[in-house]
């Protein structure tokens, strides 16, 4: 095949009389993936990968694919069957495997992953690799397109898994290939190098940055947060023996253990000698003292006011003193300006590709404060809450700037206003609400 889409016309054809090529899902110059149906499951969703090979290499490649059908791990894509086929005179080997909803290569062009997302992604990847290495095999092609999602579960494609210490001839090399594989065999350490490159790409969208880190360029890893920064440096060692292990990467993801024992709980201090009254008795004594003091003050207040008899003996006041001028009337309260309520005239939702939305776990909440002029246009927008993802926060901010409002009218004149816009991103939906606030 000469180009990627030259496989597409094979849609609707049948491989080996039992695997229909339902829909072309993509591929490369030397391979293509189609939606198909599994046998004998029948109703199951599966994919079939067709791989162009030279006749002399077909048996070796087929044996390698058949070896993957015995692998079984929760975080490995299942491969059901492998074989050889021919369509329109073109020969190929094929493997029927579990169908994935999406892969990491579809997400990274849209956005980088947050540190928390990488913390969720890495353990399943490390577990799957540890299982492969335990079988005396090496993955050999760890890259974003081989890290997939099946439902809510992360899985690693395994159709290119090979025996450890195999020399793999490649016509082209990329950043995921460890330096030693250019002239030597692949090993578990080669997979560790590839993990380092994937971490760099997932967090920065720049796989080429991995080479600068590997060369020890000053400041090259500054964009990568811990604990991944140290992990990446250890993965991208030129000497395979100096690279970290899968177990060490697992340990880096665990919370740091206490360096000192926790202080003992403080012991209750016994009351001093002569101060052994129960707390209830002390409280009762305080209340009694307060009551006595209140009674004393209340009785003094009565004596100061005087009795009715004493009041009767007081000489009457002069008539002029009694007849006081009337108090001036309080001024009428000034009428407040009449205002009519404001409202949202145009709501703009964040533009988020479905592929990016499918990466959301739980709910991402973003709050944006906007200032609105008397024409109802947004003049400024600032974050109140960014949420857990910079990517979705920026999408919310961009949308907020395009909202329009019916301004509040005061004494017949439109006036400026301020609003709080709240966005909630979920895998199934994106919602937005608004609330007018004081400027």
Secondary structure, DSSP 8 states (H G I E B T S, - for coil): --SGGGGGGGTT-EETTTEE--EEEEE-SSEEEEEEE-TTT-SSEEEEEEE---GGGHHHHHHHHHHHTT---TTB--EEEEEEEEETTEEEEEEEEE--SEEHHHHHTT----HHHHHHHHHHHHHHHHHHHHTTEE----SGGGEEEETTEEEE--TT-EETT-----SS--TTS-GGGGTS---HHHHHHHHHHHHHHHHHS-TTHHHHHHTT-TTTTTTS-TTHHHHHHHHT-SSGGGS--HHHHHHHTS----SS------------TT----HHHHHHHHHHHHHHHHHHHHHHHHHHH--HHHHHTS----HHHHS---------------EE--EEEE-------HHHHTT--SEEEEEEEEEE-TTSBEEEEEEEE-TT-HHHHHHHHHHHTT-EEE--EETTEE--EEEEEEEEEESS-EEEEEEEE--
